[in-house]
Amino acid sequence: MCLPSGWSAALGIYNLLNTHAAAAEFWYVDRLHSEIGSYPDGRADIHQHPLEPLMARFTISRQFGL
C-alpha cells in the first residue's frame, strides 16, 4: 500500500493462538462486601488480569509538522 507523505498504517494481531492465561498477576489486599465479617482488614491474595482475546487492530495515523 502506498501512502502519501506523513501517513502510516499498521495492523496488529493480538493473542493469535487464542491462549487463555494471565497477562499479569498482582498481589494486594482487598475485601469483598460479603467478606466484611470474616476479614475486617481485608485479605491478601493474587489478582489476575487475563490476556486480550483474539483480535486485530488496524491503525491509520498522520504526522503533522516537522
Predicted model as a PDB file, atoms N, CA, C, CB and O in Angstrom, pLDDT in the B-factor column:
MODEL        1                                                                  
ATOM      1  N   MET A   1       0.845  -1.161   0.000  1.00 62.00           N  
ATOM      2  CA  MET A   1       0.000   0.000   0.000  1.00 62.00           C  
ATOM      3  C   MET A   1       0.900   1.236   0.000  1.00 62.00           C  
ATOM      4  CB  MET A   1      -0.967  -0.009   1.218  1.00 62.00           C  
ATOM      5  O   MET A   1       1.795   1.345   0.838  1.00 62.00           O  
ATOM      6  N   CYS A   2       0.682   2.132  -0.893  1.00 68.00           N  
ATOM      7  CA  CYS A   2       1.466   3.353  -0.993  1.00 68.00           C  
ATOM      8  C   CYS A   2       0.665   4.498  -0.378  1.00 68.00           C  
ATOM      9  CB  CYS A   2       1.841   3.662  -2.474  1.00 68.00           C  
ATOM     10  O   CYS A   2      -0.429   4.822  -0.841  1.00 68.00           O  
ATOM     11  N   LEU A   3       1.226   5.110   0.673  1.00 74.00           N  
ATOM     12  CA  LEU A   3       0.544   6.192   1.375  1.00 74.00           C  
ATOM     13  C   LEU A   3       1.249   7.511   1.119  1.00 74.00           C  
ATOM     14  CB  LEU A   3       0.477   5.907   2.882  1.00 74.00           C  
ATOM     15  O   LEU A   3       2.467   7.537   0.948  1.00 74.00           O  
ATOM     16  N   PRO A   4       0.499   8.610   1.088  1.00 78.00           N  
ATOM     17  CA  PRO A   4       1.128   9.923   0.927  1.00 78.00           C  
ATOM     18  C   PRO A   4       2.078  10.218   2.090  1.00 78.00           C  
ATOM     19  CB  PRO A   4       0.055  11.024   0.827  1.00 78.00           C  
ATOM     20  O   PRO A   4       1.984   9.607   3.155  1.00 78.00           O  
ATOM     21  N   SER A   5       2.990  11.158   1.867  1.00 85.00           N  
ATOM     22  CA  SER A   5       3.976  11.521   2.877  1.00 85.00           C  
ATOM     23  C   SER A   5       3.307  11.949   4.184  1.00 85.00           C  
ATOM     24  CB  SER A   5       4.873  12.641   2.357  1.00 85.00           C  
ATOM     25  O   SER A   5       2.336  12.707   4.169  1.00 85.00           O  
ATOM     26  N   GLY A   6       3.821  11.467   5.303  1.00 87.00           N  
ATOM     27  CA  GLY A   6       3.284  11.811   6.621  1.00 87.00           C  
ATOM     28  C   GLY A   6       2.231  10.844   7.128  1.00 87.00           C  
ATOM     29  O   GLY A   6       1.864  10.908   8.302  1.00 87.00           O  
ATOM     30  N   TRP A   7       1.740   9.965   6.298  1.00 92.00           N  
ATOM     31  CA  TRP A   7       0.727   8.988   6.686  1.00 92.00           C  
ATOM     32  C   TRP A   7       1.385   7.632   6.949  1.00 92.00           C  
ATOM     33  CB  TRP A   7      -0.363   8.862   5.589  1.00 92.00           C  
ATOM     34  O   TRP A   7       2.397   7.296   6.334  1.00 92.00           O  
ATOM     35  N   SER A   8       0.808   6.867   7.856  1.00 92.00           N  
ATOM     36  CA  SER A   8       1.278   5.500   8.083  1.00 92.00           C  
ATOM     37  C   SER A   8       0.093   4.620   8.451  1.00 92.00           C  
ATOM     38  CB  SER A   8       2.363   5.456   9.197  1.00 92.00           C  
ATOM     39  O   SER A   8      -0.930   5.100   8.940  1.00 92.00           O  
ATOM     40  N   ALA A   9       0.247   3.351   8.211  1.00 94.00           N  
ATOM     41  CA  ALA A   9      -0.785   2.374   8.528  1.00 94.00           C  
ATOM     42  C   ALA A   9      -0.112   1.174   9.198  1.00 94.00           C  
ATOM     43  CB  ALA A   9      -1.575   1.940   7.240  1.00 94.00           C  
ATOM     44  O   ALA A   9       1.021   0.818   8.875  1.00 94.00           O  
ATOM     45  N   ALA A  10      -0.834   0.561  10.136  1.00 96.00           N  
ATOM     46  CA  ALA A  10      -0.285  -0.601  10.833  1.00 96.00           C  
ATOM     47  C   ALA A  10      -1.413  -1.585  11.145  1.00 96.00           C  
ATOM     48  CB  ALA A  10       0.447  -0.172  12.138  1.00 96.00           C  
ATOM     49  O   ALA A  10      -2.561  -1.190  11.352  1.00 96.00           O  
ATOM     50  N   LEU A  11      -1.073  -2.844  11.172  1.00 97.00           N  
ATOM     51  CA  LEU A  11      -2.008  -3.897  11.540  1.00 97.00           C  
ATOM     52  C   LEU A  11      -1.393  -4.664  12.697  1.00 97.00           C  
ATOM     53  CB  LEU A  11      -2.326  -4.843  10.329  1.00 97.00           C  
ATOM     54  O   LEU A  11      -0.269  -5.157  12.593  1.00 97.00           O  
ATOM     55  N   GLY A  12      -2.123  -4.766  13.794  1.00 96.00           N  
ATOM     56  CA  GLY A  12      -1.664  -5.532  14.952  1.00 96.00           C  
ATOM     57  C   GLY A  12      -2.609  -6.691  15.198  1.00 96.00           C  
ATOM     58  O   GLY A  12      -3.827  -6.513  15.189  1.00 96.00           O  
ATOM     59  N   ILE A  13      -2.063  -7.869  15.415  1.00 95.00           N  
ATOM     60  CA  ILE A  13      -2.870  -9.049  15.737  1.00 95.00           C  
ATOM     61  C   ILE A  13      -2.467  -9.486  17.142  1.00 95.00           C  
ATOM     62  CB  ILE A  13      -2.663 -10.219  14.678  1.00 95.00           C  
ATOM     63  O   ILE A  13      -1.288  -9.714  17.414  1.00 95.00           O  
ATOM     64  N   TYR A  14      -3.439  -9.601  18.021  1.00 92.00           N  
ATOM     65  CA  TYR A  14      -3.192  -9.893  19.426  1.00 92.00           C  
ATOM     66  C   TYR A  14      -3.755 -11.260  19.790  1.00 92.00           C  
ATOM     67  CB  TYR A  14      -3.805  -8.806  20.319  1.00 92.00           C  
ATOM     68  O   TYR A  14      -4.853 -11.630  19.373  1.00 92.00           O  
ATOM     69  N   ASN A  15      -2.978 -12.004  20.576  1.00 92.00           N  
ATOM     70  CA  ASN A  15      -3.346 -13.336  21.047  1.00 92.00           C  
ATOM     71  C   ASN A  15      -3.739 -14.235  19.875  1.00 92.00           C  
ATOM     72  CB  ASN A  15      -4.500 -13.249  22.060  1.00 92.00           C  
ATOM     73  O   ASN A  15      -4.823 -14.818  19.851  1.00 92.00           O  
ATOM     74  N   LEU A  16      -2.847 -14.327  18.925  1.00 93.00           N  
ATOM     75  CA  LEU A  16      -3.079 -15.072  17.695  1.00 93.00           C  
ATOM     76  C   LEU A  16      -3.487 -16.528  17.952  1.00 93.00           C  
ATOM     77  CB  LEU A  16      -1.836 -15.034  16.839  1.00 93.00           C  
ATOM     78  O   LEU A  16      -4.284 -17.087  17.199  1.00 93.00           O  
ATOM     79  N   LEU A  17      -2.950 -17.136  19.000  1.00 93.00           N  
ATOM     80  CA  LEU A  17      -3.268 -18.539  19.313  1.00 93.00           C  
ATOM     81  C   LEU A  17      -4.459 -18.676  20.259  1.00 93.00           C  
ATOM     82  CB  LEU A  17      -2.057 -19.221  19.927  1.00 93.00           C  
ATOM     83  O   LEU A  17      -4.792 -19.783  20.682  1.00 93.00           O  
ATOM     84  N   ASN A  18      -5.105 -17.546  20.595  1.00 91.00           N  
ATOM     85  CA  ASN A  18      -6.263 -17.517  21.489  1.00 91.00           C  
ATOM     86  C   ASN A  18      -5.973 -18.225  22.820  1.00 91.00           C  
ATOM     87  CB  ASN A  18      -7.469 -18.167  20.803  1.00 91.00           C  
ATOM     88  O   ASN A  18      -6.783 -19.013  23.309  1.00 91.00           O  
ATOM     89  N   THR A  19      -4.816 -17.929  23.384  1.00 91.00           N  
ATOM     90  CA  THR A  19      -4.384 -18.520  24.645  1.00 91.00           C  
ATOM     91  C   THR A  19      -5.167 -17.928  25.802  1.00 91.00           C  
ATOM     92  CB  THR A  19      -2.880 -18.309  24.857  1.00 91.00           C  
ATOM     93  O   THR A  19      -5.363 -16.714  25.865  1.00 91.00           O  
ATOM     94  N   HIS A  20      -5.617 -18.776  26.719  1.00 91.00           N  
ATOM     95  CA  HIS A  20      -6.331 -18.327  27.913  1.00 91.00           C  
ATOM     96  C   HIS A  20      -5.366 -18.421  29.092  1.00 91.00           C  
ATOM     97  CB  HIS A  20      -7.630 -19.184  28.168  1.00 91.00           C  
ATOM     98  O   HIS A  20      -5.161 -19.497  29.653  1.00 91.00           O  
ATOM     99  N   ALA A  21      -4.781 -17.292  29.458  1.00 91.00           N  
ATOM    100  CA  ALA A  21      -3.798 -17.239  30.540  1.00 91.00           C  
ATOM    101  C   ALA A  21      -3.821 -15.841  31.148  1.00 91.00           C  
ATOM    102  CB  ALA A  21      -2.364 -17.603  30.025  1.00 91.00           C  
ATOM    103  O   ALA A  21      -4.519 -14.949  30.666  1.00 91.00           O  
ATOM    104  N   ALA A  22      -3.046 -15.669  32.212  1.00 90.00           N  
ATOM    105  CA  ALA A  22      -2.949 -14.368  32.860  1.00 90.00           C  
ATOM    106  C   ALA A  22      -1.842 -13.552  32.198  1.00 90.00           C  
ATOM    107  CB  ALA A  22      -2.681 -14.526  34.379  1.00 90.00           C  
ATOM    108  O   ALA A  22      -0.722 -14.036  32.037  1.00 90.00           O  
ATOM    109  N   ALA A  23      -2.155 -12.321  31.817  1.00 89.00           N  
ATOM    110  CA  ALA A  23      -1.145 -11.423  31.267  1.00 89.00           C  
ATOM    111  C   ALA A  23      -0.313 -10.830  32.385  1.00 89.00           C  
ATOM    112  CB  ALA A  23      -1.797 -10.309  30.437  1.00 89.00           C  
ATOM    113  O   ALA A  23       0.870 -10.544  32.206  1.00 89.00           O  
ATOM    114  N   ALA A  24      -0.940 -10.645  33.548  1.00 93.00           N  
ATOM    115  CA  ALA A  24      -0.242 -10.088  34.714  1.00 93.00           C  
ATOM    116  C   ALA A  24      -0.922 -10.600  35.970  1.00 93.00           C  
ATOM    117  CB  ALA A  24      -0.234  -8.522  34.685  1.00 93.00           C  
ATOM    118  O   ALA A  24      -2.126 -10.856  35.984  1.00 93.00           O  
ATOM    119  N   GLU A  25      -0.133 -10.744  37.023  1.00 93.00           N  
ATOM    120  CA  GLU A  25      -0.662 -11.131  38.325  1.00 93.00           C  
ATOM    121  C   GLU A  25      -0.217 -10.100  39.350  1.00 93.00           C  
ATOM    122  CB  GLU A  25      -0.191 -12.562  38.729  1.00 93.00           C  
ATOM    123  O   GLU A  25       0.938  -9.676  39.357  1.00 93.00           O  
ATOM    124  N   PHE A  26      -1.142  -9.703  40.213  1.00 93.00           N  
ATOM    125  CA  PHE A  26      -0.861  -8.704  41.235  1.00 93.00           C  
ATOM    126  C   PHE A  26      -1.208  -9.285  42.598  1.00 93.00           C  
ATOM    127  CB  PHE A  26      -1.653  -7.394  40.972  1.00 93.00           C  
ATOM    128  O   PHE A  26      -2.193 -10.008  42.744  1.00 93.00           O  
ATOM    129  N   TRP A  27      -0.382  -8.960  43.601  1.00 93.00           N  
ATOM    130  CA  TRP A  27      -0.611  -9.409  44.971  1.00 93.00           C  
ATOM    131  C   TRP A  27      -0.950  -8.181  45.799  1.00 93.00           C  
ATOM    132  CB  TRP A  27       0.640 -10.168  45.553  1.00 93.00           C  
ATOM    133  O   TRP A  27      -0.105  -7.305  45.987  1.00 93.00           O  
ATOM    134  N   TYR A  28      -2.180  -8.109  46.296  1.00 90.00           N  
ATOM    135  CA  TYR A  28      -2.551  -6.996  47.161  1.00 90.00           C  
ATOM    136  C   TYR A  28      -3.729  -7.380  48.045  1.00 90.00           C  
ATOM    137  CB  TYR A  28      -2.891  -5.755  46.327  1.00 90.00           C  
ATOM    138  O   TYR A  28      -4.382  -8.404  47.845  1.00 90.00           O  
ATOM    139  N   VAL A  29      -3.974  -6.534  49.016  1.00 90.00           N  
ATOM    140  CA  VAL A  29      -5.041  -6.756  49.996  1.00 90.00           C  
ATOM    141  C   VAL A  29      -6.326  -6.120  49.484  1.00 90.00           C  
ATOM    142  CB  VAL A  29      -4.656  -6.173  51.392  1.00 90.00           C  
ATOM    143  O   VAL A  29      -6.332  -4.969  49.046  1.00 90.00           O  
ATOM    144  N   ASP A  30      -7.406  -6.879  49.543  1.00 87.00           N  
ATOM    145  CA  ASP A  30      -8.717  -6.335  49.211  1.00 87.00           C  
ATOM    146  C   ASP A  30      -9.769  -7.015  50.080  1.00 87.00           C  
ATOM    147  CB  ASP A  30      -9.036  -6.527  47.700  1.00 87.00           C  
ATOM    148  O   ASP A  30      -9.468  -7.939  50.835  1.00 87.00           O  
ATOM    149  N   ARG A  31     -10.988  -6.548  49.962  1.00 83.00           N  
ATOM    150  CA  ARG A  31     -12.073  -7.156  50.726  1.00 83.00           C  
ATOM    151  C   ARG A  31     -13.372  -6.975  49.947  1.00 83.00           C  
ATOM    152  CB  ARG A  31     -12.182  -6.528  52.156  1.00 83.00           C  
ATOM    153  O   ARG A  31     -13.741  -5.856  49.589  1.00 83.00           O  
ATOM    154  N   LEU A  32     -14.055  -8.076  49.692  1.00 80.00           N  
ATOM    155  CA  LEU A  32     -15.360  -8.022  49.063  1.00 80.00           C  
ATOM    156  C   LEU A  32     -16.399  -7.629  50.111  1.00 80.00           C  
ATOM    157  CB  LEU A  32     -15.716  -9.382  48.406  1.00 80.00           C  
ATOM    158  O   LEU A  32     -16.180  -7.801  51.310  1.00 80.00           O  
ATOM    159  N   HIS A  33     -17.517  -7.107  49.653  1.00 82.00           N  
ATOM    160  CA  HIS A  33     -18.577  -6.689  50.578  1.00 82.00           C  
ATOM    161  C   HIS A  33     -19.036  -7.867  51.446  1.00 82.00           C  
ATOM    162  CB  HIS A  33     -19.778  -6.105  49.794  1.00 82.00           C  
ATOM    163  O   HIS A  33     -19.342  -7.681  52.624  1.00 82.00           O  
ATOM    164  N   SER A  34     -19.084  -9.066  50.878  1.00 84.00           N  
ATOM    165  CA  SER A  34     -19.518 -10.249  51.624  1.00 84.00           C  
ATOM    166  C   SER A  34     -18.460 -10.753  52.609  1.00 84.00           C  
ATOM    167  CB  SER A  34     -19.878 -11.358  50.659  1.00 84.00           C  
ATOM    168  O   SER A  34     -18.759 -11.641  53.406  1.00 84.00           O  
ATOM    169  N   GLU A  35     -17.240 -10.222  52.583  1.00 81.00           N  
ATOM    170  CA  GLU A  35     -16.159 -10.685  53.464  1.00 81.00           C  
ATOM    171  C   GLU A  35     -15.914  -9.753  54.641  1.00 81.00           C  
ATOM    172  CB  GLU A  35     -14.883 -10.836  52.676  1.00 81.00           C  
ATOM    173  O   GLU A  35     -14.957  -9.963  55.387  1.00 81.00           O  
ATOM    174  N   ILE A  36     -16.737  -8.739  54.835  1.00 82.00           N  
ATOM    175  CA  ILE A  36     -16.501  -7.769  55.910  1.00 82.00           C  
ATOM    176  C   ILE A  36     -16.452  -8.443  57.272  1.00 82.00           C  
ATOM    177  CB  ILE A  36     -17.587  -6.698  55.905  1.00 82.00           C  
ATOM    178  O   ILE A  36     -15.586  -8.123  58.086  1.00 82.00           O  
ATOM    179  N   GLY A  37     -17.369  -9.375  57.536  1.00 84.00           N  
ATOM    180  CA  GLY A  37     -17.380 -10.075  58.820  1.00 84.00           C  
ATOM    181  C   GLY A  37     -16.197 -10.998  59.006  1.00 84.00           C  
ATOM    182  O   GLY A  37     -15.648 -11.084  60.105  1.00 84.00           O  
ATOM    183  N   SER A  38     -15.790 -11.693  57.951  1.00 84.00           N  
ATOM    184  CA  SER A  38     -14.701 -12.669  58.042  1.00 84.00           C  
ATOM    185  C   SER A  38     -13.317 -12.016  57.993  1.00 84.00           C  
ATOM    186  CB  SER A  38     -14.823 -13.680  56.919  1.00 84.00           C  
ATOM    187  O   SER A  38     -12.400 -12.463  58.681  1.00 84.00           O  
ATOM    188  N   TYR A  39     -13.161 -10.970  57.191  1.00 84.00           N  
ATOM    189  CA  TYR A  39     -11.870 -10.312  57.003  1.00 84.00           C  
ATOM    190  C   TYR A  39     -12.044  -8.786  57.131  1.00 84.00           C  
ATOM    191  CB  TYR A  39     -11.260 -10.685  55.613  1.00 84.00           C  
ATOM    192  O   TYR A  39     -12.042  -8.082  56.121  1.00 84.00           O  
ATOM    193  N   PRO A  40     -12.194  -8.279  58.349  1.00 83.00           N  
ATOM    194  CA  PRO A  40     -12.452  -6.838  58.503  1.00 83.00           C  
ATOM    195  C   PRO A  40     -11.321  -5.953  57.970  1.00 83.00           C  
ATOM    196  CB  PRO A  40     -12.683  -6.520  59.960  1.00 83.00           C  
ATOM    197  O   PRO A  40     -11.575  -4.819  57.565  1.00 83.00           O  
ATOM    198  N   ASP A  41     -10.081  -6.448  57.961  1.00 86.00           N  
ATOM    199  CA  ASP A  41      -8.945  -5.668  57.454  1.00 86.00           C  
ATOM    200  C   ASP A  41      -8.571  -6.060  56.023  1.00 86.00           C  
ATOM    201  CB  ASP A  41      -7.736  -5.851  58.368  1.00 86.00           C  
ATOM    202  O   ASP A  41      -7.552  -5.605  55.505  1.00 86.00           O  
ATOM    203  N   GLY A  42      -9.375  -6.887  55.392  1.00 85.00           N  
ATOM    204  CA  GLY A  42      -9.090  -7.333  54.043  1.00 85.00           C  
ATOM    205  C   GLY A  42      -8.298  -8.627  54.031  1.00 85.00           C  
ATOM    206  O   GLY A  42      -7.906  -9.145  55.076  1.00 85.00           O  
ATOM    207  N   ARG A  43      -8.075  -9.127  52.861  1.00 86.00           N  
ATOM    208  CA  ARG A  43      -7.347 -10.389  52.702  1.00 86.00           C  
ATOM    209  C   ARG A  43      -6.397 -10.250  51.523  1.00 86.00           C  
ATOM    210  CB  ARG A  43      -8.328 -11.592  52.490  1.00 86.00           C  
ATOM    211  O   ARG A  43      -6.791  -9.797  50.449  1.00 86.00           O  
ATOM    212  N   ALA A  44      -5.131 -10.643  51.730  1.00 89.00           N  
ATOM    213  CA  ALA A  44      -4.125 -10.575  50.664  1.00 89.00           C  
ATOM    214  C   ALA A  44      -4.242 -11.816  49.791  1.00 89.00           C  
ATOM    215  CB  ALA A  44      -2.685 -10.449  51.253  1.00 89.00           C  
ATOM    216  O   ALA A  44      -4.257 -12.944  50.285  1.00 89.00           O  
ATOM    217  N   ASP A  45      -4.324 -11.589  48.492  1.00 90.00           N  
ATOM    218  CA  ASP A  45      -4.321 -12.703  47.561  1.00 90.00           C  
ATOM    219  C   ASP A  45      -3.919 -12.223  46.166  1.00 90.00           C  
ATOM    220  CB  ASP A  45      -5.702 -13.380  47.524  1.00 90.00           C  
ATOM    221  O   ASP A  45      -3.649 -11.040  45.956  1.00 90.00           O  
ATOM    222  N   ILE A  46      -3.884 -13.156  45.224  1.00 91.00           N  
ATOM    223  CA  ILE A  46      -3.439 -12.863  43.869  1.00 91.00           C  
ATOM    224  C   ILE A  46      -4.639 -12.462  43.007  1.00 91.00           C  
ATOM    225  CB  ILE A  46      -2.707 -14.084  43.256  1.00 91.00           C  
ATOM    226  O   ILE A  46      -5.684 -13.113  43.028  1.00 91.00           O  
ATOM    227  N   HIS A  47      -4.466 -11.378  42.252  1.00 91.00           N  
ATOM    228  CA  HIS A  47      -5.473 -10.910  41.311  1.00 91.00           C  
ATOM    229  C   HIS A  47      -4.867 -10.992  39.916  1.00 91.00           C  
ATOM    230  CB  HIS A  47      -5.949  -9.450  41.648  1.00 91.00           C  
ATOM    231  O   HIS A  47      -3.742 -10.544  39.694  1.00 91.00           O  
ATOM    232  N   GLN A  48      -5.612 -11.563  38.986  1.00 92.00           N  
ATOM    233  CA  GLN A  48      -5.085 -11.785  37.648  1.00 92.00           C  
ATOM    234  C   GLN A  48      -5.771 -10.894  36.618  1.00 92.00           C  
ATOM    235  CB  GLN A  48      -5.243 -13.245  37.260  1.00 92.00           C  
ATOM    236  O   GLN A  48      -6.974 -10.646  36.692  1.00 92.00           O  
ATOM    237  N   HIS A  49      -4.991 -10.425  35.668  1.00 91.00           N  
ATOM    238  CA  HIS A  49      -5.507  -9.683  34.519  1.00 91.00           C  
ATOM    239  C   HIS A  49      -5.342 -10.609  33.319  1.00 91.00           C  
ATOM    240  CB  HIS A  49      -4.749  -8.291  34.307  1.00 91.00           C  
ATOM    241  O   HIS A  49      -4.214 -10.940  32.954  1.00 91.00           O  
ATOM    242  N   PRO A  50      -6.448 -11.038  32.693  1.00 90.00           N  
ATOM    243  CA  PRO A  50      -6.334 -12.004  31.599  1.00 90.00           C  
ATOM    244  C   PRO A  50      -5.749 -11.386  30.329  1.00 90.00           C  
ATOM    245  CB  PRO A  50      -7.693 -12.599  31.294  1.00 90.00           C  
ATOM    246  O   PRO A  50      -5.761 -10.169  30.145  1.00 90.00           O  
ATOM    247  N   LEU A  51      -5.242 -12.254  29.466  1.00 90.00           N  
ATOM    248  CA  LEU A  51      -4.766 -11.817  28.160  1.00 90.00           C  
ATOM    249  C   LEU A  51      -5.932 -11.261  27.348  1.00 90.00           C  
ATOM    250  CB  LEU A  51      -4.081 -12.982  27.406  1.00 90.00           C  
ATOM    251  O   LEU A  51      -7.087 -11.618  27.581  1.00 90.00           O  
ATOM    252  N   GLU A  52      -5.624 -10.397  26.407  1.00 88.00           N  
ATOM    253  CA  GLU A  52      -6.651  -9.908  25.499  1.00 88.00           C  
ATOM    254  C   GLU A  52      -7.162 -11.081  24.668  1.00 88.00           C  
ATOM    255  CB  GLU A  52      -6.101  -8.768  24.585  1.00 88.00           C  
ATOM    256  O   GLU A  52      -6.410 -12.016  24.394  1.00 88.00           O  
ATOM    257  N   PRO A  53      -8.427 -11.042  24.266  1.00 92.00           N  
ATOM    258  CA  PRO A  53      -8.921 -12.108  23.385  1.00 92.00           C  
ATOM    259  C   PRO A  53      -8.299 -11.961  21.996  1.00 92.00           C  
ATOM    260  CB  PRO A  53     -10.475 -12.073  23.291  1.00 92.00           C  
ATOM    261  O   PRO A  53      -7.645 -10.959  21.706  1.00 92.00           O  
ATOM    262  N   LEU A  54      -8.503 -12.949  21.155  1.00 95.00           N  
ATOM    263  CA  LEU A  54      -8.029 -12.879  19.780  1.00 95.00           C  
ATOM    264  C   LEU A  54      -8.650 -11.653  19.128  1.00 95.00           C  
ATOM    265  CB  LEU A  54      -8.380 -14.181  18.987  1.00 95.00           C  
ATOM    266  O   LEU A  54      -9.873 -11.518  19.088  1.00 95.00           O  
ATOM    267  N   MET A  55      -7.809 -10.761  18.618  1.00 95.00           N  
ATOM    268  CA  MET A  55      -8.328  -9.559  17.967  1.00 95.00           C  
ATOM    269  C   MET A  55      -7.306  -9.005  17.003  1.00 95.00           C  
ATOM    270  CB  MET A  55      -8.711  -8.497  19.002  1.00 95.00           C  
ATOM    271  O   MET A  55      -6.117  -9.312  17.078  1.00 95.00           O  
ATOM    272  N   ALA A  56      -7.798  -8.180  16.092  1.00 96.00           N  
ATOM    273  CA  ALA A  56      -6.937  -7.470  15.146  1.00 96.00           C  
ATOM    274  C   ALA A  56      -7.246  -5.987  15.278  1.00 96.00           C  
ATOM    275  CB  ALA A  56      -7.154  -7.973  13.667  1.00 96.00           C  
ATOM    276  O   ALA A  56      -8.393  -5.591  15.488  1.00 96.00           O  
ATOM    277  N   ARG A  57      -6.204  -5.175  15.150  1.00 96.00           N  
ATOM    278  CA  ARG A  57      -6.361  -3.724  15.257  1.00 96.00           C  
ATOM    279  C   ARG A  57      -5.657  -3.077  14.069  1.00 96.00           C  
ATOM    280  CB  ARG A  57      -5.785  -3.185  16.614  1.00 96.00           C  
ATOM    281  O   ARG A  57      -4.466  -3.294  13.848  1.00 96.00           O  
ATOM    282  N   PHE A  58      -6.406  -2.278  13.307  1.00 96.00           N  
ATOM    283  CA  PHE A  58      -5.870  -1.569  12.165  1.00 96.00           C  
ATOM    284  C   PHE A  58      -5.787  -0.086  12.539  1.00 96.00           C  
ATOM    285  CB  PHE A  58      -6.753  -1.796  10.886  1.00 96.00           C  
ATOM    286  O   PHE A  58      -6.773   0.503  12.982  1.00 96.00           O  
ATOM    287  N   THR A  59      -4.616   0.508  12.361  1.00 96.00           N  
ATOM    288  CA  THR A  59      -4.391   1.900  12.746  1.00 96.00           C  
ATOM    289  C   THR A  59      -3.902   2.698  11.553  1.00 96.00           C  
ATOM    290  CB  THR A  59      -3.381   1.992  13.902  1.00 96.00           C  
ATOM    291  O   THR A  59      -2.997   2.275  10.833  1.00 96.00           O  
ATOM    292  N   ILE A  60      -4.505   3.849  11.353  1.00 94.00           N  
ATOM    293  CA  ILE A  60      -4.042   4.811  10.363  1.00 94.00           C  
ATOM    294  C   ILE A  60      -3.700   6.079  11.109  1.00 94.00           C  
ATOM    295  CB  ILE A  60      -5.113   5.071   9.247  1.00 94.00           C  
ATOM    296  O   ILE A  60      -4.501   6.561  11.910  1.00 94.00           O  
ATOM    297  N   SER A  61      -2.502   6.639  10.857  1.00 94.00           N  
ATOM    298  CA  SER A  61      -2.101   7.866  11.553  1.00 94.00           C  
ATOM    299  C   SER A  61      -1.406   8.819  10.583  1.00 94.00           C  
ATOM    300  CB  SER A  61      -1.169   7.539  12.746  1.00 94.00           C  
ATOM    301  O   SER A  61      -0.905   8.434   9.527  1.00 94.00           O  
ATOM    302  N   ARG A  62      -1.407  10.071  11.000  1.00 92.00           N  
ATOM    303  CA  ARG A  62      -0.748  11.090  10.199  1.00 92.00           C  
ATOM    304  C   ARG A  62       0.116  11.942  11.108  1.00 92.00           C  
ATOM    305  CB  ARG A  62      -1.779  11.961   9.438  1.00 92.00           C  
ATOM    306  O   ARG A  62      -0.300  12.316  12.204  1.00 92.00           O  
ATOM    307  N   GLN A  63       1.304  12.244  10.657  1.00 89.00           N  
ATOM    308  CA  GLN A  63       2.234  13.074  11.411  1.00 89.00           C  
ATOM    309  C   GLN A  63       2.186  14.485  10.839  1.00 89.00           C  
ATOM    310  CB  GLN A  63       3.685  12.493  11.361  1.00 89.00           C  
ATOM    311  O   GLN A  63       2.343  14.684   9.634  1.00 89.00           O  
ATOM    312  N   PHE A  64       1.965  15.470  11.722  1.00 88.00           N  
ATOM    313  CA  PHE A  64       1.890  16.871  11.316  1.00 88.00           C  
ATOM    314  C   PHE A  64       3.180  17.588  11.681  1.00 88.00           C  
ATOM    315  CB  PHE A  64       0.683  17.568  11.973  1.00 88.00           C  
ATOM    316  O   PHE A  64       3.848  17.225  12.649  1.00 88.00           O  
ATOM    317  N   GLY A  65       3.521  18.582  10.923  1.00 78.00           N  
ATOM    318  CA  GLY A  65       4.694  19.415  11.240  1.00 78.00           C  
ATOM    319  C   GLY A  65       6.012  18.715  10.919  1.00 78.00           C  
ATOM    320  O   GLY A  65       6.068  17.786  10.113  1.00 78.00           O  
ATOM    321  N   LEU A  66       7.036  19.175  11.555  1.00 62.00           N  
ATOM    322  CA  LEU A  66       8.408  18.715  11.411  1.00 62.00           C  
ATOM    323  C   LEU A  66       8.981  19.285  10.199  1.00 62.00           C  
ATOM    324  CB  LEU A  66       8.504  17.224  11.375  1.00 62.00           C  
ATOM    325  O   LEU A  66      10.141  19.024   9.883  1.00 62.00           O  
TER     326      LEU A  66                                                      
ENDMDL                                                                          
END                                                                             
